[in-house]
């Protein structure tokens, strides 16, 4: 699902504004908890902020929800590095 919140969060993440992006990813997850993409990007944001436990939880959830997604391989690599 590609919501305005998700697109805004990704744009902010790409502008090196992870704290601002996090707000939009959290809104997306609250509104669309069944869609995996925001968990992936929030996990990436947590990695950038050094929040390992939170990043691990979101990336594991993403992989469980969308194991065939193009980003799944990247999420799995990040999870391996977080161990």
N, C-alpha and C positions, 0 to 999 in steps of 0.2 A: 504494500500500500504506500502510495506516495502522497503524503499530506503536506499542506503548507507548513506545518510545524516541523516536519522532518526536513523539508527542503531548506527552510530557514536555518535550522540547526546545522545542517551540512555546510551551508554557505558560511556561517560563523566559524565553524571548525576549520574550514579551509582558509579563513582569514586569521588563524591563530588566536581565536577568541573562545577557548574551550569552556570557560565559566559561563559565558553568555549562551553558547550552544547547548549546554547541559539543561538550561531552563526549557528550551524548546523540545529537546528529546524527552524530558520528563512529562511535558504536556502531551506529547504524541502518545507516550505509553499509557498515560491515564485515560486518554480518549479511545485508543485503539490497542488494547493490551494483547490482542490475538495476532497482531502483525509483528514480525520479527525484526524488521530493519532498524527500528529505533533502539532496540536492545544492543544491536551491533555497534551503532554509532555512539550510544551512551557508554558502552564498554570501552571503546577507543578513547573517549573523552576521559573516563576514569583512569585509563592507563597514562594518559598525558598528565593527569593531576596526581599520579602516584598512589591512587587508591586501588591497591592490588585486589583486595577481597571483593570490592564492588565490581571491578573490571572482570574478574574471574566469573562471578555470578552472572553478569549480563552476557558475557561471551559464551558461557556454557548454555545458557537459556537460548541464545540465538542459534547455536549449533543444533540443539535439540529440536527447535522449532523449524529450522530451515536447513537441514543437512545437505541439500543439493544446491543451495544458493551459491552464486559466484564468490561471495565473500566468506563462505564457510571455511575454505582452505586457509585463508589469512587468519580467521578467528582461531582455528586450531593451532596454527603456528604461534600466535600470540599466547594462547593458553599454555603451550609447552614452555615458552620462555618465562611465564609467570610462576612456574613450579619451582 
